């Protein structure tokens, strides 16, 4: 992982709220004051926050290596990732992005999506055509993994906080050898 520059909780909140405005149609106002942006994150998107996100956490913009860093981030475990067969709670490292992507390939996940949830296939197609890169506004967000996440996934150090929909297709394309690794930029929050 290469550090590009320092960042902050305030920058993360602004970036995330703007991304929701631009890409998800969340038309609620984006607060102008940094403190209000953080409050808006806790109110609107508490799942994208950790209780240790405060002045003592360290923030950076980083470039993740597509071979060593990105495949080993902890992937989302929830009812839909389990039901779709992306996360299968068996063995060590079962929640790593690489494992979820391997499961997606084995189950033909991207070609079996319902028409009302085409986001992952849309990202897959855009990445394959070279129309999407995971940098700038399309960067991902990662944070220090929780001890319980690392216990079950010993190869992990970071949790994929935002970017499941972009990273799963990206890693799938790499595993299929349909694209070469490209830089993946991320906001990194480290627990101190």
KEMAR-367230 format. One record per residue (C-alpha): residue number from 1; residue in one letter; x, y, z. Coordinates in pm, 1 decimal. Layout:
REM residues N
{num:NUM residu:a x:X y:Y z:Z} $
...
***
This chain:
REM residues 192
{num:1 residu:x x:0.0 y:0.0 z:0.0} $
{num:2 residu:x x:136.4 y:336.5 z:-95.6} $
{num:3 residu:x x:45.0 y:650.6 z:101.0} $
{num:4 residu:x x:-48.8 y:930.8 z:-137.6} $
{num:5 residu:x x:-131.8 y:1202.3 z:114.7} $
{num:6 residu:x x:-288.5 y:1273.7 z:449.4} $
{num:7 residu:x x:-663.8 y:1300.5 z:478.1} $
{num:8 residu:x x:-919.6 y:1347.5 z:754.6} $
{num:9 residu:x x:-1253.9 y:1232.6 z:887.1} $
{num:10 residu:x x:-1397.9 y:1560.4 z:756.6} $
{num:11 residu:x x:-1268.1 y:1488.8 z:404.6} $
{num:12 residu:x x:-1407.3 y:1134.2 z:418.8} $
{num:13 residu:x x:-1750.6 y:1264.4 z:522.2} $
{num:14 residu:x x:-1751.6 y:1526.2 z:244.4} $
{num:15 residu:x x:-1638.5 y:1273.8 z:-18.2} $
{num:16 residu:x x:-1897.9 y:1016.4 z:87.9} $
{num:17 residu:x x:-2188.0 y:1262.4 z:104.2} $
{num:18 residu:x x:-2095.2 y:1403.4 z:-237.7} $
{num:19 residu:x x:-2074.3 y:1050.9 z:-381.1} $
{num:20 residu:x x:-2423.4 y:975.9 z:-249.8} $
{num:21 residu:x x:-2550.8 y:1301.0 z:-402.1} $
{num:22 residu:x x:-2388.0 y:1238.9 z:-741.9} $
{num:23 residu:x x:-2437.4 y:866.3 z:-784.3} $
{num:24 residu:x x:-2720.6 y:759.0 z:-560.7} $
{num:25 residu:x x:-2959.2 y:1052.3 z:-594.5} $
{num:26 residu:x x:-2948.7 y:1142.8 z:-225.1} $
{num:27 residu:x x:-3072.6 y:1500.3 z:-258.6} $
{num:28 residu:x x:-3043.2 y:1595.4 z:107.0} $
{num:29 residu:x x:-2821.1 y:1900.5 z:143.0} $
{num:30 residu:x x:-2449.7 y:1845.7 z:193.2} $
{num:31 residu:x x:-2348.6 y:2047.0 z:498.9} $
{num:32 residu:x x:-2092.9 y:2320.1 z:438.1} $
{num:33 residu:x x:-1932.4 y:2300.4 z:782.6} $
{num:34 residu:x x:-1702.6 y:1997.4 z:832.8} $
{num:35 residu:x x:-1847.5 y:1916.9 z:1176.8} $
{num:36 residu:x x:-2197.6 y:1911.7 z:1030.6} $
{num:37 residu:x x:-2077.7 y:1675.6 z:757.3} $
{num:38 residu:x x:-1959.1 y:1431.2 z:1022.3} $
{num:39 residu:x x:-2293.2 y:1461.8 z:1202.7} $
{num:40 residu:x x:-2473.3 y:1396.4 z:873.1} $
{num:41 residu:x x:-2268.7 y:1079.9 z:825.2} $
{num:42 residu:x x:-2368.2 y:950.3 z:1169.4} $
{num:43 residu:x x:-2736.0 y:1034.8 z:1104.4} $
{num:44 residu:x x:-2765.9 y:922.8 z:740.8} $
{num:45 residu:x x:-2494.8 y:661.2 z:690.3} $
{num:46 residu:x x:-2396.1 y:523.1 z:1030.9} $
{num:47 residu:x x:-2304.4 y:191.1 z:866.2} $
{num:48 residu:x x:-2016.3 y:370.3 z:695.4} $
{num:49 residu:x x:-1877.3 y:488.8 z:1029.0} $
{num:50 residu:x x:-1697.4 y:313.0 z:1313.6} $
{num:51 residu:x x:-1724.8 y:416.3 z:1677.1} $
{num:52 residu:x x:-1350.9 y:492.0 z:1682.7} $
{num:53 residu:x x:-1373.3 y:747.1 z:1398.0} $
{num:54 residu:x x:-1261.9 y:1061.3 z:1580.4} $
{num:55 residu:x x:-971.5 y:1302.9 z:1609.9} $
{num:56 residu:x x:-738.6 y:1025.2 z:1725.1} $
{num:57 residu:x x:-782.3 y:806.6 z:1415.1} $
{num:58 residu:x x:-534.2 y:854.1 z:1129.8} $
{num:59 residu:x x:-661.1 y:922.5 z:780.7} $
{num:60 residu:x x:-482.1 y:893.0 z:445.4} $
{num:61 residu:x x:-550.5 y:866.6 z:76.1} $
{num:62 residu:x x:-372.1 y:550.7 z:-37.5} $
{num:63 residu:x x:-309.7 y:341.8 z:-345.7} $
{num:64 residu:x x:-383.0 y:-25.3 z:-290.5} $
{num:65 residu:x x:-189.9 y:-295.7 z:-468.6} $
{num:66 residu:x x:-430.5 y:-514.0 z:-665.9} $
{num:67 residu:x x:-227.8 y:-827.2 z:-595.7} $
{num:68 residu:x x:-147.6 y:-806.1 z:-224.2} $
{num:69 residu:x x:-364.5 y:-536.9 z:-62.8} $
{num:70 residu:x x:-705.8 y:-538.0 z:-226.8} $
{num:71 residu:x x:-772.4 y:-915.4 z:-236.5} $
{num:72 residu:x x:-716.6 y:-932.3 z:139.9} $
{num:73 residu:x x:-965.2 y:-670.8 z:258.8} $
{num:74 residu:x x:-1257.7 y:-799.0 z:465.9} $
{num:75 residu:x x:-1575.0 y:-812.7 z:256.7} $
{num:76 residu:x x:-1926.1 y:-730.7 z:377.7} $
{num:77 residu:x x:-2104.1 y:-1012.4 z:558.8} $
{num:78 residu:x x:-2481.0 y:-964.4 z:571.4} $
{num:79 residu:x x:-2797.2 y:-1154.6 z:476.2} $
{num:80 residu:x x:-2777.4 y:-1067.8 z:103.6} $
{num:81 residu:x x:-2405.4 y:-1153.5 z:65.2} $
{num:82 residu:x x:-2472.2 y:-1487.5 z:232.9} $
{num:83 residu:x x:-2795.0 y:-1558.7 z:39.4} $
{num:84 residu:x x:-2624.1 y:-1480.3 z:-291.3} $
{num:85 residu:x x:-2337.1 y:-1715.3 z:-208.2} $
{num:86 residu:x x:-2070.2 y:-1444.3 z:-203.7} $
{num:87 residu:x x:-1988.9 y:-1502.4 z:163.3} $
{num:88 residu:x x:-1983.4 y:-1864.2 z:278.4} $
{num:89 residu:x x:-1885.0 y:-1890.1 z:646.1} $
{num:90 residu:x x:-1644.6 y:-2183.0 z:607.8} $
{num:91 residu:x x:-1277.8 y:-2192.2 z:696.7} $
{num:92 residu:x x:-1029.2 y:-1913.8 z:759.7} $
{num:93 residu:x x:-1034.6 y:-1602.5 z:541.7} $
{num:94 residu:x x:-1389.6 y:-1670.2 z:425.1} $
{num:95 residu:x x:-1472.6 y:-1295.9 z:412.7} $
{num:96 residu:x x:-1180.0 y:-1175.1 z:204.2} $
{num:97 residu:x x:-1260.9 y:-993.0 z:-119.9} $
{num:98 residu:x x:-1069.6 y:-1253.8 z:-317.6} $
{num:99 residu:x x:-1280.0 y:-1535.5 z:-167.3} $
{num:100 residu:x x:-1606.0 y:-1347.4 z:-232.8} $
{num:101 residu:x x:-1497.1 y:-1291.1 z:-594.0} $
{num:102 residu:x x:-1407.9 y:-1657.9 z:-637.2} $
{num:103 residu:x x:-1751.7 y:-1746.8 z:-499.9} $
{num:104 residu:x x:-1911.3 y:-1500.8 z:-742.9} $
{num:105 residu:x x:-1737.9 y:-1668.9 z:-1035.3} $
{num:106 residu:x x:-1829.4 y:-2019.0 z:-917.3} $
{num:107 residu:x x:-2197.2 y:-1919.9 z:-889.6} $
{num:108 residu:x x:-2212.2 y:-1706.4 z:-1205.2} $
{num:109 residu:x x:-2328.9 y:-1428.1 z:-974.3} $
{num:110 residu:x x:-2294.8 y:-1132.1 z:-1212.8} $
{num:111 residu:x x:-2502.6 y:-1300.5 z:-1483.5} $
{num:112 residu:x x:-2776.1 y:-1410.4 z:-1245.4} $
{num:113 residu:x x:-2865.4 y:-1072.3 z:-1094.4} $
{num:114 residu:x x:-3226.0 y:-964.3 z:-1097.7} $
{num:115 residu:x x:-3308.3 y:-672.3 z:-1329.3} $
{num:116 residu:x x:-3394.5 y:-449.9 z:-1032.6} $
{num:117 residu:x x:-3039.2 y:-485.1 z:-887.6} $
{num:118 residu:x x:-2802.0 y:-444.2 z:-1182.3} $
{num:119 residu:x x:-2540.3 y:-230.3 z:-1004.2} $
{num:120 residu:x x:-2262.8 y:-491.4 z:-979.2} $
{num:121 residu:x x:-2304.8 y:-592.6 z:-1344.6} $
{num:122 residu:x x:-2306.5 y:-225.1 z:-1445.0} $
{num:123 residu:x x:-1975.4 y:-171.8 z:-1262.8} $
{num:124 residu:x x:-1835.5 y:-491.4 z:-1415.9} $
{num:125 residu:x x:-1919.7 y:-378.0 z:-1768.9} $
{num:126 residu:x x:-1787.1 y:-24.6 z:-1713.2} $
{num:127 residu:x x:-1460.3 y:-158.1 z:-1566.6} $
{num:128 residu:x x:-1420.6 y:-408.5 z:-1850.4} $
{num:129 residu:x x:-1471.1 y:-134.6 z:-2111.8} $
{num:130 residu:x x:-1222.2 y:91.8 z:-1932.5} $
{num:131 residu:x x:-1490.4 y:351.4 z:-1856.7} $
{num:132 residu:x x:-1448.6 y:329.2 z:-1479.6} $
{num:133 residu:x x:-1139.1 y:357.1 z:-1265.6} $
{num:134 residu:x x:-1135.5 y:327.0 z:-888.7} $
{num:135 residu:x x:-975.8 y:663.7 z:-821.6} $
{num:136 residu:x x:-1095.2 y:1012.7 z:-726.5} $
{num:137 residu:x x:-1472.5 y:1021.0 z:-678.3} $
{num:138 residu:x x:-1484.9 y:645.6 z:-749.2} $
{num:139 residu:x x:-1223.2 y:556.2 z:-488.2} $
{num:140 residu:x x:-1307.7 y:308.0 z:-215.9} $
{num:141 residu:x x:-1291.9 y:342.2 z:162.6} $
{num:142 residu:x x:-1115.1 y:101.9 z:395.8} $
{num:143 residu:x x:-1048.3 y:104.6 z:766.5} $
{num:144 residu:x x:-860.5 y:-99.9 z:1023.3} $
{num:145 residu:x x:-1036.5 y:-432.2 z:1060.9} $
{num:146 residu:x x:-1190.1 y:-512.4 z:1396.0} $
{num:147 residu:x x:-1019.8 y:-783.8 z:1605.3} $
{num:148 residu:x x:-1313.6 y:-1021.4 z:1547.4} $
{num:149 residu:x x:-1284.2 y:-971.6 z:1169.0} $
{num:150 residu:x x:-910.5 y:-1046.7 z:1176.2} $
{num:151 residu:x x:-958.0 y:-1350.8 z:1399.5} $
{num:152 residu:x x:-1173.5 y:-1519.4 z:1135.4} $
{num:153 residu:x x:-977.5 y:-1371.1 z:845.1} $
{num:154 residu:x x:-611.9 y:-1383.7 z:950.8} $
{num:155 residu:x x:-479.8 y:-1253.8 z:617.4} $
{num:156 residu:x x:-679.1 y:-931.3 z:658.3} $
{num:157 residu:x x:-572.7 y:-600.0 z:806.4} $
{num:158 residu:x x:-844.4 y:-376.5 z:662.1} $
{num:159 residu:x x:-1221.6 y:-380.0 z:618.9} $
{num:160 residu:x x:-1389.2 y:-266.9 z:295.4} $
{num:161 residu:x x:-1601.5 y:15.1 z:433.5} $
{num:162 residu:x x:-1728.6 y:146.3 z:100.2} $
{num:163 residu:x x:-1682.4 y:-1.3 z:-245.5} $
{num:164 residu:x x:-1830.1 y:-352.1 z:-232.7} $
{num:165 residu:x x:-2017.7 y:-287.2 z:-557.8} $
{num:166 residu:x x:-1704.6 y:-164.4 z:-735.7} $
{num:167 residu:x x:-1444.8 y:-399.1 z:-585.7} $
{num:168 residu:x x:-1630.3 y:-726.8 z:-639.4} $
{num:169 residu:x x:-1652.3 y:-675.6 z:-1019.8} $
{num:170 residu:x x:-1295.4 y:-539.7 z:-1030.9} $
{num:171 residu:x x:-1152.9 y:-845.2 z:-850.8} $
{num:172 residu:x x:-1370.4 y:-1076.4 z:-1061.0} $
{num:173 residu:x x:-1227.6 y:-926.6 z:-1380.7} $
{num:174 residu:x x:-874.6 y:-974.0 z:-1246.9} $
{num:175 residu:x x:-944.3 y:-1337.8 z:-1160.1} $
{num:176 residu:x x:-1091.2 y:-1391.9 z:-1507.3} $
{num:177 residu:x x:-775.3 y:-1232.8 z:-1656.0} $
{num:178 residu:x x:-997.0 y:-990.7 z:-1849.7} $
{num:179 residu:x x:-808.0 y:-684.0 z:-1732.2} $
{num:180 residu:x x:-469.0 y:-591.4 z:-1595.4} $
{num:181 residu:x x:-439.9 y:-449.4 z:-1245.6} $
{num:182 residu:x x:-499.4 y:-75.3 z:-1236.8} $
{num:183 residu:x x:-443.7 y:159.1 z:-942.2} $
{num:184 residu:x x:-712.5 y:148.4 z:-677.2} $
{num:185 residu:x x:-730.6 y:459.3 z:-464.0} $
{num:186 residu:x x:-881.3 y:451.0 z:-118.7} $
{num:187 residu:x x:-957.6 y:655.5 z:185.4} $
{num:188 residu:x x:-788.0 y:477.5 z:474.0} $
{num:189 residu:x x:-894.3 y:518.1 z:836.8} $
{num:190 residu:x x:-652.7 y:365.8 z:1086.1} $
{num:191 residu:x x:-732.0 y:298.5 z:1446.9} $
{num:192 residu:x x:-464.9 y:443.5 z:1671.9} $
***
